Amino acid sequence: MIYSLLAAMAGVLFASILRGFTGFGFGLAAVPLLSLALPPAEVVPLVVTLQVVIGVGGLRTAWPDCDWRSVRALVPGLVCGVPIGLLILTVLSPNPVRFAIGAVIIFSVWLIQRGIRLPPNPSWIVSASVGLASGVISGLASMGGPPVVVYLLAVGHSAARMRATAIVYFMLSGVVSFVPMAATGLITRDVLIWTVASLPVLFGGSRLGTWAFFRAKPHHHRMVALTTLSVLAILLVGRALLGAIG
């Protein structure tokens, strides 16, 4: 029990620091780390619950800098994409899905590094398509963040505006996942107990990440964002290849 508690708190701390610095990445970091300490059935509901809590807590500071136009265009696609992803998951095996997502992320990071840019105010079609892709990947693999992060990087917002927009979007994304989970009984008493136990570490890590963000240079934010995406892509492709070999 002590090992599980310490491992879970370490996972929440790391994920909340990353999220405090970049505005995203909480779920990407927390799901694999918490899987080392908690039963699989509790991990995703716990991460979603914590993501909503930390998102609501950050709304006040994110509100003024958020790109609300992009958020309004992204969220409908997210809502429509999740059930599509779940449907595709019933047809395809997990390893090809992981490989495809990883390959798309790697290609997207390469495009960003090559200097690809979207206009400051992308068309609603582009924004809605990115939201749809995020929703589909959320349904497929519970990690729909990369398309939105790539989109925000390509738009070329300032680090503060990108971070604020990511905070708002991923809070709403958490709500989209939390509502059906609560309705189907996945938000159990144990999940709520772990949520309450995690709150001091969750907000402490977020404040530490926020403190680091405001003392870092803008290119540090971009570097951490791209590195996080790259590591995720490599892990996904590696896991897919190992699964195929096994």
C-alpha positions, 0 to 999 in steps of 0.5 A: 500500500505504501509503495502504491501510494508513493508511486502514484503520488510521484506520477501525479507530481511529474504529470502536474509539473509538466502540465503546469509548464506546458499547459498539456501533457497531464494525461500523457504522462500520468496514465503510464506512470499511474499504471505502475501503481494502480489497477488498470480499471482505476487509472484512466478514470482517476486521470480524467478526474484529476485533469478536470480538477486541475483544469478548473483550477487553472481556468481563472489565469488561463481565461484572458490569454486563451484563443477562444475561437480555436477552442470553440472550433475544436470542441465540437469535433472532439465530441463527435470524434470520440464515438467514432474512435471507439467504433474503429477500436472494435474493428482494429487491433491495438498495435496497428492503431498505436503505430499509426498514431505514433507515425502521425505524431512523428511526421507532425513534429518533423513538419513543425521542426521544418517550420510549417505554419498555419495562419494566426486564425485558421479556417473553421474547417481546419480547426474542426478537422483537428478537433475531430482527429483529437476526438477519434484518437481519444476514443482509440487510445485515450490520448487525443492531445497530440493533434491539438498541440501540433495545431497550436504550435503550427498557429504560432501563438506566443507561449503564454497564449498556447499554454492558456488555450491548451489548459482550457481545451484539455479541461473541456476534453476531460469533461467530455470523458468524465460525464460518460464515465460517471454515468456508467459507474467508472468514477468509483469510490476508490477513484474519488478517494485517490483523487482527494489524496492526490490534491495536494501533490496535484496543485503543488506540482502544477504551481511548480510547473507554472512557476518554471514557465514564467521564468523560462524563455519562450523557446524552452516551452516550445522545446519541451512541447516538441520533446514530449510529443517525440517521446510519446511517439517513440513509445507508441511505435516501440510498443506497437512493434514489440506487440507485433513481434510478440 
